Amino acid sequence: MRKIDDSRAMSGPQKAAALMLALGDENCARLFSMMHEDEIREISSAMAQLGAVRSDVVERLCTEFAESLGGSGNLVGSFENTERLLLKTLPRERVAQIMEEIRGPAGRTMWDKLGNVNEIVLANYLKNEYPQTVAVVLSKIRAEHSARVLALLPDSFAMEVVMRMLRMESVQKDVLDGVERTLRTEFMSNLARSTRRDAHEMMAEIFNNLDRQTELRFLMALDERNREAADKIKSLMFTFDDLQRLSPSAVQALLRVVEKDKLPLALKGASEPLRELFFRNLSDRAGKMLRDDIEGLGPVKLRDVDEAQAAIVVLAKELAAQGTIEIGEANDDELVY
């Protein structure tokens, strides 16, 4: 068995392993309980291969540890300090990659981080990947998160992913490493570099503050250059749920022009507070008829509900353009959005 007689020749994991062994079984177990799986694996591997360590080396390690802890003074942890320290030992490209991962979603491993990515963002990325790759990813993240992502994928594609997951056995390490590497370089790095706020949401807020003619001019020009972006911005500018912020008089004005077959369908998929808003602005008899119409619909397609709600939102915006109602800044007389 080899014997370690110089602490300067030891790696970081070896030093950590020696210190933990010196602390005794109980303290060692407590430290392991606070570590992540990859840290436990690395330190336990170093511990198993450590061999004999001379007592004076162990003493020196303990002294170094105490001195570094006590001599540090006040500590300030920040992205800048972390990056500065990493640049002293690692190539700039590797440091940039590490900092991008740190600034990205929370989580120690790639799969932990992926589990904290918004399901819409993740689904939009995965829908362009091979079904087998998506199957591997969904098998590695939490079941509830996988379910939300799967529900957002196109139906035929999602079913192909399900079939791959059903046929999938243990994934070879090189395949898993390849998927993880691709996710890190192509998805996580871009996600970390991007702003936290969605660009379409930002533009929707800006467009909401334009006058009607200017808004239409910009949207028409954008529609010619990028119809998908224009549609997304329009959908974000004023949603069906935002109708909850209309005043009673604005709701009544909207009810006078809504097609009678659209309202029950739109409210079928609405929240209870939004339903109550419409019921409150109808007579008892009309409200009862509307409730009966909603209940009489039975199961309906989500697409049909979305279309009905979108049609009512368009009506609300047209009324606002005519000056009949307001869907702008809050005021005491009319609307609150």
BELQUI-V910489 format. One record per pair of residues at least 12 apart in sequence whose ideal C-beta (glycine too) atoms are under 6 Angstrom apart, sorted by the first residue. I is the first residue (numbers start at 1). J is the second residue. Records with the same first field share a line. If there is no record, write none. Layout:
I=J ; J
This chain:
1=51 ; 52
2=51
3=52
4=53 ; 57
5=54
7=57 ; 60 ; 61
13=42 ; 43 ; 46
14=46
15=61
16=43
17=43 ; 46 ; 47 ; 50
18=53 ; 61
19=61
22=58
36=108
83=99
100=189 ; 192
103=192
104=188 ; 191 ; 192
105=117
110=180
111=140
114=141
115=141 ; 142 ; 145
119=148 ; 149
122=149
123=149 ; 152 ; 153
125=187
127=153
131=160 ; 161 ; 164
132=164
133=179
134=161
135=161 ; 164 ; 165 ; 168
136=171 ; 179
139=165
200=232 ; 233 ; 236
201=236
203=233
204=233 ; 236 ; 237
207=237
208=237
212=321
238=313 ; 327
240=309 ; 313
242=337
244=274 ; 277
245=336 ; 337
246=335
247=334 ; 335
248=281
250=325 ; 335
251=281
252=281
253=319 ; 324 ; 325
254=316
257=315
258=312
262=308 ; 311
264=293 ; 294
265=308
266=308 ; 309 ; 312
267=294
268=294 ; 297 ; 300 ; 305
269=305
